[in-house]
Amino acid sequence: MPSALPDGEDVPRDGTLPSSSTARLGQRPFGVYVHVPFCAVRCGYCDFNTYTATELGDGASQAAYAATAAAELRMASRVLGDVDLPAATVFFGGGTPTLLPADDLALLLRTVAEEFGLAAGAEVTTEANPDSVDAESLARLREAGFTRVSFGMQSAVPHVLATLDRTHDPERVPLAVQWARAAGFDGVSLDLIYGTPGESLDDWRTSLGSALACAPDHLSAYALVVEEGTRLASQVRRGELPPPDDDDLADRYLLADQLLSAGGLEWYEVSNWARSGDQRAKHNEGYWLGHDWWGTGPGAHSHVGGIRWWNVRHPSAYAARITAGHSPAAAREVLTPEQRRVEAVLLGIRRREGHPLADLRPEGLAHAQQAVVNGLLDRAAHADGRAALTLRGRLLADAVVRDLTD
């Protein structure tokens, strides 16, 4: 599958960043992302940079991974220099981070703390599959300093999980949540997917009800996207499975918002709901607000002061570069002021608070006024100088934000 990334420019072997990008380091919140690229099974819908053990060659073993990623974190500290830069958020994603032993994840978090420090009240999250944790491993992670866990629930209906190639028993989810609560995690989040081929509206209602019965602090609900190059895309192309239907997806979103709101969760981004402002996913908010972050691991992306770069994708190539003492970055791009403006609008308008109208060009302002007339943007927010989506606008968010970036 061809890459959607720009060609980018070469990155120095030592990963040095230009002074123009590091001049304001420490003036914006800083986050660290740690990518763990391992999965027990490759899900047919997933196009993330993940690998099963049988797909990996020499130099990319799970056993050696923590030491390799820790070496990149130390490199990051050298590149960013002698700046007071405590991490406000740390996020372990994948893949399935909890396929690594809890002690390996603890080592990586400890390395972040040693190299950068952790800000007071830092949010430290790991993603986890329900069948990749138990009471003991969650207790160990909490003891190591993790504050938040996000479980990949996806569905509570066995035939839907089977279509998605998810291997966990739905009954494992409430157990995992219970173990996380007992361990003392500050926040427990659940991820759901809607629009899976063969999923009925009642199936989706069942999944939402099961998720709410766990009383999560946060919930993400994503429409299934058929990504090119995945097994699911091949199945749809051959007619073995039907593609998601836009009207059905809208019905599912409306049901989700209705039930989650009634269950005490408030939307704060198009695909995310939280029980309170304190339970928002602060690491993700850093992405949406254009903060600085260093992404560690194969395929991970980073952003510092208007420069974005991405690491080589394969774990073997990544390990070889780290072992040689070289930056694992494949390429980077310097974002133009216009790129930064457009991206800020694209991401900002998806948030409940919306985005300042002052950042829109005349064409975008005209579209915003029409979107208010059409019930897609909130009239009161518009009068207050912000473009903020209504519920109807959330259903058409992609189209709305495209117009506003004109």
HELIX and SHEET records of a PDB file:
HELIX    1   1 SER A   19  THR A   22  1                                   4    
HELIX    2   2 ALA A   53  GLU A   55  5                                   3    
HELIX    3   3 GLN A   62  LEU A   80  1                                  19    
HELIX    4   4 PRO A   97  LEU A   99  5                                   3    
HELIX    5   5 ALA A  102  GLU A  115  1                                  14    
HELIX    6   6 PRO A  130  SER A  132  5                                   3    
HELIX    7   7 ALA A  135  ALA A  144  1                                  10    
HELIX    8   8 PRO A  158  THR A  163  1                                   6    
HELIX    9   9 ARG A  172  ALA A  183  1                                  12    
HELIX   10  10 LEU A  201  ALA A  213  1                                  13    
HELIX   11  11 ARG A  231  ARG A  237  1                                   7    
HELIX   12  12 ASP A  246  ALA A  262  1                                  17    
HELIX   13  13 GLY A  277  GLN A  279  5                                   3    
HELIX   14  14 LYS A  282  TRP A  288  1                                   7    
HELIX   15  15 PRO A  315  THR A  323  1                                   9    
HELIX   16  16 PRO A  337  GLY A  348  1                                  12    
HELIX   17  17 LEU A  357  ASP A  359  5                                   3    
HELIX   18  18 PRO A  362  VAL A  373  1                                  12    
HELIX   19  19 ARG A  379  ALA A  383  1                                   5    
HELIX   20  20 LEU A  391  LEU A  395  1                                   5    
HELIX   21  21 ALA A  397  LEU A  404  1                                   8    
SHEET    1   A 9 GLU A 266  GLU A 269  0                                        
SHEET    2   A 9 ASN A 272  ALA A 274 -1                                        
SHEET    3   A 9 HIS A 218  ALA A 223 -1                                        
SHEET    4   A 9 GLY A 187  TYR A 194  1                                        
SHEET    5   A 9 ARG A 148  GLN A 154  1                                        
SHEET    6   A 9 LEU A 118  ALA A 128  1                                        
SHEET    7   A 9 ALA A  87  GLY A  94  1                                        
SHEET    8   A 9 PHE A  30  VAL A  36  1                                        
SHEET    9   A 9 ASP A 292  THR A 296  1                                        
SHEET    1   B 3 HIS A 301  VAL A 304  0                                        
SHEET    2   B 3 ILE A 307  ASN A 311 -1                                        
SHEET    3   B 3 ALA A 329  VAL A 334 -1                                        
SHEET    1   C 2 HIS A 355  PRO A 356  0                                        
SHEET    2   C 2 ARG A 386  ALA A 387 -1                                        
END                                                                             
